[in-house]
């Protein structure tokens, strides 16, 4: 699925510490026919390194193209999703990137706190793969076909 206005597929950045969840999410996006470029990071620190193009992501922008959408897990080692979300939404150079929390949490306080920190959507991970495919299908249609996203600055 592509953003029609620009005819350039955006990069989806998935931040999740669980390798199985990352691969299942990627497979679900593929099964939902979301053909966008997908990049992965494993925790909040690596997410910020990616966004600021530092550490292992320093240098060429092709290694870390600016994402048009971030799928963010909340509970991760080193730096969790809440802390990373706070940094992203307080940075005027990053705050326009839509962030969707994709978490196993159903706790009201996690949902409320995520929205207070500026998350654009909160999705509880479905327990079945078919449920995950359906969620990625809806997510893809909404974020990549229906809404107008800010143009990404990186052209890779």
N, C-alpha and C positions, 0 to 999 in steps of 0.2 A: 504494500500500500504506500502511496506517495502523497505528499502534500501537493494538491493540484495546482495551487497558485504559483509554485516555483518549479514544479516538475523535477525537483531534485529530492531524492529520498533523504530524510534526516537520519542521523545516527542515533540509535537507542543505546544508552549506557545503563547496564544492569549492575547494581551494587548489591552483592549478596555473598556472605562468607561460606555458604554451603554449596560445594561443587555440584552435588546432585540437583539442588534447586536451580542453579544456574543453567545446567544442561536441560532440565525439564522445561524451564521457562523458554529457553531458546527453541526447543523442539515444539513447544506449544505455539510459539510465534510463527514458526515455519508451517505447522499444521493449520494455523489460522490465515495463512497466505500473506503474512506480513514479511515483505521482502527487504526491509530496511537493513542497513549495516548495523550489526550488534557488536558492542564492545563490553568487556567485563572487568570489574574491579571487585576486590574481595572484602574491603572494609572502608570505613569513613576516611581514614588517612590516605589510602590509595585513591579513593574518589577525589579528594582534594588535590592530591598530586596530579591526577589526570586532568582535572579542570584547570589547574594553574600551570600545567605542563612543566612540572619539576620532577626531580628524582628520575625514576625509570622512564618517565614520559617526557623528559626534557629533549629539546632539539626539534626534530622535524614534526610538523603539525599533522602529518599523515598518521603518525603513531597514536595521536590523541585528538582526533577531530572534535570540534565543539559539538556536544550532543544537542539534539533538538528535544529530547525527552530523557529523563532519568527515572528508572525504576529502582526504588530504594528499600532495602530491608532495614528494619529498625534495630534488631538485636545482633550485633557483630562485635568481635574482639577489637582491641586497640581503640578505635573510635567508632561508636555506634551511629546509627542513622539519624537519631535526633540531633546529636552534636554536629554532624556534617550538614544536616538540613539548616540548622541555625546559621552556620557560616555561609552557606550558599545564599540564603535568603537575605542576609545582611550585607552582601557584597553587591554593589551596584553593577558590576560587570557580569555577575552570574545570576542575579535574582530573577531575570526574565526566562530562565530555562525552566520549563514545567517539570515538576517533580511529583511522581506518583509513588506513594508508599505501597509496597507489596509485601505484606507481613502475615505471619501466622497468628498474630495477636488479634483478639477481638475485645480487648479491654477498652472500656470507655475512656479511661485516662490516656491511653496511647493514641486513640483516635482524636480526642480533644486537643491534646498537646501537639500532635502533628499539625493540625489545622492552625493552632495558635502560632506555630513556628513558620507557617506559610506554605505548607504542602498544598498541591493543587487537587489531589484526589487521594483517597485511602481505600485500598482494596485488600480484603482479607484473602489470603491464598486459599483457593479451593483445595479440598482434601483429595480429590480424584484428578487424574490426568485429563479426563474429558471435561471436567469442570474448569481446569486451568486453560485448556484450549478455548473453551467458550469465553472465559474472562479475557484472554488475549485477543480473541476475535472482536469482542466489544471494545476493548481498550484500543486496538488498532483502528477500528472504524471511527471511534470518537476522536482520538488524539491525532490521527494521521489523515483522516478524510473530512471530518465535519468541522472541527475548530480551526481557526486561523492561528498559526503559531508565529512567533517572532522569527524573522529570517535569521539563519545562523550566519556567523561572520566568516567561518572557515569554508573554503571551497575546495574540498578534496575529493 
